[in-house]
């Protein structure tokens, strides 16, 4: 922030709740917020169909050491298993980052 800038005014100008910006600022000053890196992070992925109420869960056929990725999302869980190539995981990360914008 520039010297002399009001945190409340800056928050209003950017459509951010004043208290939220004050908290972020305090966390940053305490060293609790790390700088964001743009480097992709490799994640294990597993895809599985969600079982509805009253439906039995499908048996698991993957071994415990098989690579997989599980993303818990508000609308369900995404699991990807099998051959997890760097390209597949990078595409997944790009898609997830794009959906948060």
VMD Tcl script that builds the backbone (N, CA, C; Angstrom):
set m [mol new atoms 303]
animate dup $m
set s [atomselect $m all]
$s set {name element resname resid chain x y z} {
  {N N UNK 1 A 0.838 -1.187 0.000}
  {CA C UNK 1 A 0.000 0.000 0.000}
  {C C UNK 1 A 0.873 1.237 0.000}
  {N N UNK 2 A 0.357 2.245 -0.608}
  {CA C UNK 2 A 1.054 3.521 -0.641}
  {C C UNK 2 A 0.866 4.240 0.699}
  {N N UNK 3 A 1.859 5.002 1.141}
  {CA C UNK 3 A 1.713 5.766 2.386}
  {C C UNK 3 A 0.533 6.730 2.283}
  {N N UNK 4 A -0.218 6.828 3.368}
  {CA C UNK 4 A -1.332 7.761 3.426}
  {C C UNK 4 A -2.634 7.248 2.833}
  {N N UNK 5 A -2.638 6.057 2.272}
  {CA C UNK 5 A -3.858 5.501 1.688}
  {C C UNK 5 A -4.712 4.904 2.803}
  {N N UNK 6 A -5.994 5.223 2.791}
  {CA C UNK 6 A -6.930 4.678 3.762}
  {C C UNK 6 A -7.286 3.246 3.362}
  {N N UNK 7 A -7.120 2.317 4.297}
  {CA C UNK 7 A -7.437 0.920 4.018}
  {C C UNK 7 A -8.920 0.776 3.687}
  {N N UNK 8 A -9.772 1.462 4.423}
  {CA C UNK 8 A -11.213 1.378 4.181}
  {C C UNK 8 A -11.566 1.914 2.796}
  {N N UNK 9 A -10.961 3.028 2.403}
  {CA C UNK 9 A -11.234 3.601 1.084}
  {C C UNK 9 A -10.728 2.670 -0.019}
  {N N UNK 10 A -9.535 2.114 0.159}
  {CA C UNK 10 A -8.980 1.182 -0.817}
  {C C UNK 10 A -9.888 -0.040 -0.969}
  {N N UNK 11 A -10.406 -0.534 0.143}
  {CA C UNK 11 A -11.315 -1.685 0.098}
  {C C UNK 11 A -12.577 -1.333 -0.681}
  {N N UNK 12 A -13.173 -0.189 -0.396}
  {CA C UNK 12 A -14.402 0.226 -1.103}
  {C C UNK 12 A -14.154 0.397 -2.587}
  {N N UNK 13 A -13.013 0.978 -2.965}
  {CA C UNK 13 A -12.702 1.201 -4.381}
  {C C UNK 13 A -12.544 -0.110 -5.143}
  {N N UNK 14 A -12.220 -1.185 -4.430}
  {CA C UNK 14 A -12.007 -2.484 -5.072}
  {C C UNK 14 A -13.088 -3.506 -4.720}
  {N N UNK 15 A -14.206 -3.002 -4.180}
  {CA C UNK 15 A -15.350 -3.856 -3.830}
  {C C UNK 15 A -14.963 -5.010 -2.911}
  {N N UNK 16 A -14.145 -4.696 -1.907}
  {CA C UNK 16 A -13.720 -5.679 -0.910}
  {C C UNK 16 A -14.225 -5.209 0.443}
  {N N UNK 17 A -14.685 -6.136 1.256}
  {CA C UNK 17 A -15.125 -5.807 2.599}
  {C C UNK 17 A -13.956 -5.220 3.383}
  {N N UNK 18 A -14.191 -4.101 4.072}
  {CA C UNK 18 A -13.130 -3.418 4.829}
  {C C UNK 18 A -12.439 -4.360 5.816}
  {N N UNK 19 A -13.246 -5.113 6.584}
  {CA C UNK 19 A -12.678 -6.002 7.603}
  {C C UNK 19 A -11.808 -7.083 6.979}
  {N N UNK 20 A -12.212 -7.571 5.814}
  {CA C UNK 20 A -11.429 -8.593 5.133}
  {C C UNK 20 A -10.059 -8.042 4.740}
  {N N UNK 21 A -10.026 -6.841 4.191}
  {CA C UNK 21 A -8.758 -6.237 3.795}
  {C C UNK 21 A -7.880 -5.961 5.017}
  {N N UNK 22 A -8.483 -5.496 6.118}
  {CA C UNK 22 A -7.713 -5.292 7.353}
  {C C UNK 22 A -7.097 -6.614 7.826}
  {N N UNK 23 A -7.883 -7.707 7.770}
  {CA C UNK 23 A -7.365 -9.018 8.188}
  {C C UNK 23 A -6.227 -9.472 7.284}
  {N N UNK 24 A -6.409 -9.343 5.963}
  {CA C UNK 24 A -5.351 -9.737 5.025}
  {C C UNK 24 A -4.076 -8.946 5.295}
  {N N UNK 25 A -4.241 -7.653 5.546}
  {CA C UNK 25 A -3.085 -6.786 5.802}
  {C C UNK 25 A -2.359 -7.234 7.073}
  {N N UNK 26 A -3.143 -7.525 8.121}
  {CA C UNK 26 A -2.546 -7.974 9.383}
  {C C UNK 26 A -1.832 -9.319 9.192}
  {N N UNK 27 A -2.472 -10.259 8.480}
  {CA C UNK 27 A -1.843 -11.557 8.218}
  {C C UNK 27 A -0.537 -11.376 7.447}
  {N N UNK 28 A -0.528 -10.480 6.459}
  {CA C UNK 28 A 0.675 -10.224 5.667}
  {C C UNK 28 A 1.786 -9.671 6.557}
  {N N UNK 29 A 1.433 -8.713 7.409}
  {CA C UNK 29 A 2.428 -8.101 8.289}
  {C C UNK 29 A 2.993 -9.117 9.281}
  {N N UNK 30 A 2.187 -10.112 9.670}
  {CA C UNK 30 A 2.635 -11.146 10.601}
  {C C UNK 30 A 3.375 -12.279 9.886}
  {N N UNK 31 A 3.477 -12.187 8.557}
  {CA C UNK 31 A 4.165 -13.221 7.795}
  {C C UNK 31 A 3.342 -14.478 7.581}
  {N N UNK 32 A 2.021 -14.369 7.750}
  {CA C UNK 32 A 1.154 -15.536 7.609}
  {C C UNK 32 A 0.677 -15.760 6.177}
  {N N UNK 33 A 0.909 -14.806 5.287}
  {CA C UNK 33 A 0.529 -14.957 3.884}
  {C C UNK 33 A 1.792 -15.098 3.057}
  {N N UNK 34 A 1.875 -16.157 2.294}
  {CA C UNK 34 A 3.033 -16.377 1.429}
  {C C UNK 34 A 2.739 -15.824 0.046}
  {N N UNK 35 A 3.777 -15.424 -0.639}
  {CA C UNK 35 A 3.615 -14.941 -2.010}
  {C C UNK 35 A 3.153 -16.091 -2.883}
  {N N UNK 36 A 2.267 -15.796 -3.818}
  {CA C UNK 36 A 1.746 -16.815 -4.726}
  {C C UNK 36 A 2.789 -17.128 -5.786}
  {N N UNK 37 A 2.981 -18.407 -6.025}
  {CA C UNK 37 A 3.875 -18.816 -7.096}
  {C C UNK 37 A 3.029 -19.238 -8.281}
  {N N UNK 38 A 3.509 -18.965 -9.476}
  {CA C UNK 38 A 2.778 -19.336 -10.676}
  {C C UNK 38 A 3.177 -20.711 -11.187}
  {N N UNK 39 A 4.104 -21.340 -10.489}
  {CA C UNK 39 A 4.546 -22.667 -10.925}
  {C C UNK 39 A 3.444 -23.684 -10.646}
  {N N UNK 40 A 3.162 -24.556 -11.607}
  {CA C UNK 40 A 2.144 -25.582 -11.376}
  {C C UNK 40 A 2.571 -26.531 -10.266}
  {N N UNK 41 A 1.608 -27.017 -9.549}
  {CA C UNK 41 A 1.854 -27.964 -8.480}
  {C C UNK 41 A 1.298 -29.312 -8.921}
  {N N UNK 42 A 2.095 -30.347 -8.812}
  {CA C UNK 42 A 1.651 -31.671 -9.219}
  {C C UNK 42 A 0.768 -32.275 -8.128}
  {N N UNK 43 A -0.394 -32.773 -8.529}
  {CA C UNK 43 A -1.338 -33.368 -7.601}
  {C C UNK 43 A -1.711 -34.772 -8.053}
  {N N UNK 44 A -1.887 -35.716 -7.114}
  {CA C UNK 44 A -2.429 -37.009 -7.508}
  {C C UNK 44 A -3.924 -36.851 -7.802}
  {N N UNK 45 A -4.457 -37.561 -8.804}
  {CA C UNK 45 A -5.840 -37.384 -9.260}
  {C C UNK 45 A -6.553 -38.729 -9.351}
  {N N UNK 46 A -7.839 -38.813 -8.887}
  {CA C UNK 46 A -8.676 -40.004 -9.005}
  {C C UNK 46 A -10.079 -39.587 -9.416}
  {N N UNK 47 A -10.682 -40.263 -10.420}
  {CA C UNK 47 A -12.063 -40.013 -10.838}
  {C C UNK 47 A -12.940 -41.148 -10.344}
  {N N UNK 48 A -14.073 -40.818 -9.753}
  {CA C UNK 48 A -15.020 -41.837 -9.321}
  {C C UNK 48 A -16.416 -41.250 -9.381}
  {N N UNK 49 A -17.387 -42.054 -9.782}
  {CA C UNK 49 A -18.776 -41.602 -9.816}
  {C C UNK 49 A -19.282 -41.488 -8.385}
  {N N UNK 50 A -20.090 -40.457 -8.137}
  {CA C UNK 50 A -20.682 -40.278 -6.819}
  {C C UNK 50 A -21.826 -41.268 -6.646}
  {N N UNK 51 A -21.927 -41.886 -5.492}
  {CA C UNK 51 A -23.046 -42.767 -5.194}
  {C C UNK 51 A -24.170 -41.935 -4.617}
  {N N UNK 52 A -25.360 -42.142 -5.112}
  {CA C UNK 52 A -26.522 -41.437 -4.587}
  {C C UNK 52 A -26.984 -42.073 -3.294}
  {N N UNK 53 A -27.981 -41.463 -2.628}
  {CA C UNK 53 A -28.506 -42.037 -1.388}
  {C C UNK 53 A -29.081 -43.430 -1.651}
  {N N UNK 54 A -28.749 -44.372 -0.812}
  {CA C UNK 54 A -29.280 -45.717 -0.942}
  {C C UNK 54 A -28.531 -46.586 -1.934}
  {N N UNK 55 A -27.566 -46.033 -2.659}
  {CA C UNK 55 A -26.798 -46.818 -3.618}
  {C C UNK 55 A -25.513 -47.292 -2.944}
  {N N UNK 56 A -25.127 -48.546 -3.187}
  {CA C UNK 56 A -23.865 -49.015 -2.599}
  {C C UNK 56 A -22.684 -48.354 -3.279}
  {N N UNK 57 A -21.623 -48.185 -2.532}
  {CA C UNK 57 A -20.401 -47.628 -3.096}
  {C C UNK 57 A -19.746 -48.675 -3.982}
  {N N UNK 58 A -19.243 -48.290 -5.171}
  {CA C UNK 58 A -18.587 -49.269 -6.034}
  {C C UNK 58 A -17.302 -49.768 -5.385}
  {N N UNK 59 A -16.955 -51.034 -5.605}
  {CA C UNK 59 A -15.719 -51.553 -5.003}
  {C C UNK 59 A -14.503 -50.872 -5.603}
  {N N UNK 60 A -13.505 -50.676 -4.784}
  {CA C UNK 60 A -12.270 -50.049 -5.240}
  {C C UNK 60 A -11.388 -51.113 -5.876}
  {N N UNK 61 A -10.903 -50.825 -7.102}
  {CA C UNK 61 A -10.065 -51.791 -7.796}
  {C C UNK 61 A -8.614 -51.339 -7.883}
  {N N UNK 62 A -8.312 -50.160 -7.377}
  {CA C UNK 62 A -6.940 -49.673 -7.462}
  {C C UNK 62 A -6.156 -50.126 -6.243}
  {N N UNK 63 A -4.884 -50.338 -6.433}
  {CA C UNK 63 A -4.033 -50.723 -5.316}
  {C C UNK 63 A -3.711 -49.491 -4.485}
  {N N UNK 64 A -3.265 -49.742 -3.252}
  {CA C UNK 64 A -2.971 -48.631 -2.349}
  {C C UNK 64 A -1.833 -47.757 -2.839}
  {N N UNK 65 A -0.933 -48.311 -3.655}
  {CA C UNK 65 A 0.202 -47.531 -4.126}
  {C C UNK 65 A -0.024 -46.922 -5.512}
  {N N UNK 66 A -1.236 -47.081 -6.074}
  {CA C UNK 66 A -1.529 -46.509 -7.394}
  {C C UNK 66 A -1.641 -44.992 -7.272}
  {N N UNK 67 A -1.031 -44.248 -8.189}
  {CA C UNK 67 A -1.143 -42.788 -8.128}
  {C C UNK 67 A -2.581 -42.355 -8.401}
  {N N UNK 68 A -3.037 -41.371 -7.653}
  {CA C UNK 68 A -4.385 -40.847 -7.864}
  {C C UNK 68 A -4.445 -39.402 -7.389}
  {N N UNK 69 A -5.512 -38.714 -7.793}
  {CA C UNK 69 A -5.738 -37.325 -7.379}
  {C C UNK 69 A -7.187 -37.210 -6.955}
  {N N UNK 70 A -7.440 -36.574 -5.832}
  {CA C UNK 70 A -8.800 -36.376 -5.351}
  {C C UNK 70 A -9.002 -34.903 -5.063}
  {N N UNK 71 A -10.033 -34.322 -5.687}
  {CA C UNK 71 A -10.400 -32.929 -5.453}
  {C C UNK 71 A -11.784 -32.917 -4.829}
  {N N UNK 72 A -11.910 -32.363 -3.638}
  {CA C UNK 72 A -13.206 -32.252 -2.989}
  {C C UNK 72 A -13.762 -30.879 -3.342}
  {N N UNK 73 A -14.863 -30.877 -4.095}
  {CA C UNK 73 A -15.481 -29.656 -4.596}
  {C C UNK 73 A -16.860 -29.490 -3.965}
  {N N UNK 74 A -17.427 -28.284 -4.001}
  {CA C UNK 74 A -18.752 -28.075 -3.415}
  {C C UNK 74 A -19.832 -28.997 -4.001}
  {N N UNK 75 A -19.740 -29.312 -5.291}
  {CA C UNK 75 A -20.776 -30.125 -5.935}
  {C C UNK 75 A -20.447 -31.613 -5.942}
  {N N UNK 76 A -19.313 -32.016 -5.424}
  {CA C UNK 76 A -18.942 -33.426 -5.415}
  {C C UNK 76 A -17.443 -33.604 -5.345}
  {N N UNK 77 A -17.008 -34.836 -5.456}
  {CA C UNK 77 A -15.589 -35.168 -5.378}
  {C C UNK 77 A -15.114 -35.687 -6.724}
  {N N UNK 78 A -13.978 -35.190 -7.177}
  {CA C UNK 78 A -13.376 -35.610 -8.441}
  {C C UNK 78 A -12.139 -36.430 -8.115}
  {N N UNK 79 A -12.120 -37.685 -8.578}
  {CA C UNK 79 A -10.964 -38.563 -8.365}
  {C C UNK 79 A -10.434 -39.006 -9.717}
  {N N UNK 80 A -9.142 -38.868 -9.923}
  {CA C UNK 80 A -8.492 -39.288 -11.165}
  {C C UNK 80 A -7.408 -40.288 -10.795}
  {N N UNK 81 A -7.452 -41.466 -11.421}
  {CA C UNK 81 A -6.418 -42.471 -11.166}
  {C C UNK 81 A -6.001 -43.087 -12.487}
  {N N UNK 82 A -4.963 -43.878 -12.444}
  {CA C UNK 82 A -4.445 -44.478 -13.668}
  {C C UNK 82 A -3.155 -43.787 -14.055}
  {N N UNK 83 A -2.914 -43.687 -15.358}
  {CA C UNK 83 A -1.690 -43.047 -15.839}
  {C C UNK 83 A -1.846 -41.531 -15.723}
  {N N UNK 84 A -1.215 -40.949 -14.735}
  {CA C UNK 84 A -1.298 -39.515 -14.475}
  {C C UNK 84 A -0.069 -38.847 -15.069}
  {N N UNK 85 A -0.204 -38.355 -16.273}
  {CA C UNK 85 A 0.919 -37.704 -16.938}
  {C C UNK 85 A 1.051 -36.272 -16.452}
  {N N UNK 86 A 2.235 -35.699 -16.527}
  {CA C UNK 86 A 2.396 -34.292 -16.166}
  {C C UNK 86 A 1.469 -33.392 -16.989}
  {N N UNK 87 A 1.273 -33.732 -18.261}
  {CA C UNK 87 A 0.404 -32.917 -19.115}
  {C C UNK 87 A -1.035 -32.942 -18.607}
  {N N UNK 88 A -1.523 -34.118 -18.213}
  {CA C UNK 88 A -2.881 -34.245 -17.691}
  {C C UNK 88 A -3.048 -33.426 -16.418}
  {N N UNK 89 A -2.088 -33.526 -15.515}
  {CA C UNK 89 A -2.176 -32.798 -14.257}
  {C C UNK 89 A -2.043 -31.294 -14.468}
  {N N UNK 90 A -1.175 -30.868 -15.389}
  {CA C UNK 90 A -1.057 -29.441 -15.683}
  {C C UNK 90 A -2.359 -28.906 -16.254}
  {N N UNK 91 A -3.015 -29.684 -17.134}
  {CA C UNK 91 A -4.290 -29.265 -17.700}
  {C C UNK 91 A -5.343 -29.141 -16.598}
  {N N UNK 92 A -5.370 -30.096 -15.678}
  {CA C UNK 92 A -6.310 -30.050 -14.565}
  {C C UNK 92 A -6.085 -28.800 -13.714}
  {N N UNK 93 A -4.833 -28.505 -13.423}
  {CA C UNK 93 A -4.510 -27.329 -12.608}
  {C C UNK 93 A -4.931 -26.054 -13.323}
  {N N UNK 94 A -4.642 -25.954 -14.631}
  {CA C UNK 94 A -5.051 -24.763 -15.394}
  {C C UNK 94 A -6.567 -24.599 -15.373}
  {N N UNK 95 A -7.297 -25.693 -15.539}
  {CA C UNK 95 A -8.756 -25.629 -15.526}
  {C C UNK 95 A -9.276 -25.204 -14.159}
  {N N UNK 96 A -8.681 -25.734 -13.091}
  {CA C UNK 96 A -9.112 -25.367 -11.743}
  {C C UNK 96 A -8.801 -23.905 -11.455}
  {N N UNK 97 A -7.653 -23.418 -11.893}
  {CA C UNK 97 A -7.313 -22.011 -11.689}
  {C C UNK 97 A -8.243 -21.122 -12.496}
  {N N UNK 98 A -8.611 -21.532 -13.695}
  {CA C UNK 98 A -9.516 -20.752 -14.538}
  {C C UNK 98 A -10.910 -20.669 -13.966}
  {N N UNK 99 A -11.365 -21.720 -13.259}
  {CA C UNK 99 A -12.720 -21.713 -12.706}
  {C C UNK 99 A -12.822 -20.832 -11.477}
  {N N UNK 100 A -11.694 -20.462 -10.867}
  {CA C UNK 100 A -11.733 -19.615 -9.672}
  {C C UNK 100 A -11.698 -18.134 -10.007}
  {N N UNK 101 A -11.549 -17.796 -11.273}
  {CA C UNK 101 A -11.460 -16.382 -11.654}
  {C C UNK 101 A -12.811 -15.796 -11.900}
}
mol reanalyze $m
mol bondsrecalc $m
mol representation Tube
mol addrep $m
